[in-house]
Amino acid sequence: MIDDIKKRALHRSRILQGQLRGIEKMIENEDYCVDIITQSLAVQKSLRSLNKLLVENHLRTHVTDMFDAGGDEREKAMAELLAVFELKNNRGE
């Protein structure tokens, strides 16, 4: 992984862990549902941010190398990108 992206992705991951622990406590404490939902939506936003970093890293490293290699490697990169795009669209993001 690219060092800067790795650092940012790990930071985002740690934030997500804290957010999820917070939601767990809110559920245990039977906090107001809308407050829990608000926190859950914040986690989803954080996950999107993490995914963006991971896709950026993949494009800047693996995909670039695969395109440079050409042939089957290039086709594999295209298939991976299309699969990620399809997953994203199927989840309504």
C-alpha positions as CSV (number, residue, x, y, z in Angstrom):
1,M,0.0,0.0,0.0
2,I,1.0,3.6,-0.5
3,D,2.3,4.8,2.9
4,D,0.1,7.9,3.1
5,I,-3.1,6.0,2.1
6,K,-2.2,3.2,4.5
7,K,-1.9,5.7,7.3
8,R,-5.2,7.3,6.5
9,A,-7.0,4.0,6.0
10,L,-5.8,2.7,9.4
11,H,-6.8,6.0,11.0
12,R,-10.3,5.7,9.4
13,S,-10.5,2.1,10.5
14,R,-9.8,3.0,14.1
15,I,-12.4,5.7,14.0
16,L,-14.9,3.2,12.7
17,Q,-14.1,0.8,15.6
18,G,-14.8,3.6,18.1
19,Q,-18.0,4.5,16.4
20,L,-19.2,0.9,16.4
21,R,-18.3,0.6,20.1
22,G,-20.3,3.7,20.7
23,I,-23.3,2.3,18.9
24,E,-23.1,-0.9,20.9
25,K,-23.1,1.1,24.2
26,M,-26.1,3.2,22.9
27,I,-28.0,0.0,22.2
28,E,-27.1,-1.4,25.6
29,N,-28.2,1.8,27.3
30,E,-31.4,1.8,25.2
31,D,-30.7,5.3,23.9
32,Y,-33.2,7.1,21.7
33,C,-33.6,5.2,18.4
34,V,-33.0,8.3,16.2
35,D,-29.7,9.0,18.0
36,I,-28.6,5.4,17.3
37,I,-29.6,5.7,13.7
38,T,-27.7,9.0,13.4
39,Q,-24.6,7.3,14.6
40,S,-25.2,4.3,12.3
41,L,-25.4,6.7,9.3
42,A,-22.1,8.3,10.4
43,V,-20.5,4.8,10.4
44,Q,-21.8,4.3,6.9
45,K,-20.3,7.6,5.8
46,S,-17.0,6.6,7.4
47,L,-17.1,3.2,5.6
48,R,-17.6,5.0,2.3
49,S,-14.6,7.2,3.1
50,L,-12.5,4.1,3.9
51,N,-13.6,2.4,0.7
52,K,-12.6,5.5,-1.3
53,L,-9.1,5.3,0.1
54,L,-8.9,1.6,-0.7
55,V,-10.1,2.1,-4.2
56,E,-7.6,4.9,-4.7
57,N,-4.8,2.7,-3.5
58,H,-5.8,-0.1,-5.7
59,L,-6.0,2.2,-8.8
60,R,-2.6,3.8,-8.1
61,T,-0.9,0.5,-7.5
62,H,-2.4,-2.8,-8.7
63,V,-4.5,-1.5,-11.5
64,T,-1.7,0.7,-12.9
65,D,0.6,-2.3,-12.9
66,M,-2.0,-4.6,-14.5
67,F,-2.8,-2.1,-17.2
68,D,0.9,-1.7,-17.9
69,A,1.3,-5.5,-18.2
70,G,-1.5,-5.5,-20.8
71,G,-3.3,-8.6,-22.1
72,D,-4.9,-10.9,-19.5
73,E,-3.8,-8.7,-16.6
74,R,-5.4,-5.7,-18.1
75,E,-8.6,-7.7,-18.6
76,K,-8.5,-8.9,-15.0
77,A,-8.2,-5.3,-13.8
78,M,-11.2,-4.3,-15.9
79,A,-13.2,-7.2,-14.5
80,E,-12.3,-6.2,-10.9
81,L,-13.2,-2.6,-11.4
82,L,-16.5,-3.5,-13.0
83,A,-17.3,-5.9,-10.2
84,V,-16.6,-3.2,-7.6
85,F,-18.8,-0.8,-9.5
86,E,-21.6,-3.4,-9.7
87,L,-21.4,-4.1,-6.0
88,K,-21.6,-0.4,-5.2
89,N,-24.6,0.1,-7.5
90,N,-26.4,-3.0,-6.1
91,R,-26.1,-1.6,-2.6
92,G,-27.7,1.7,-3.7
93,E,-24.8,4.0,-2.8
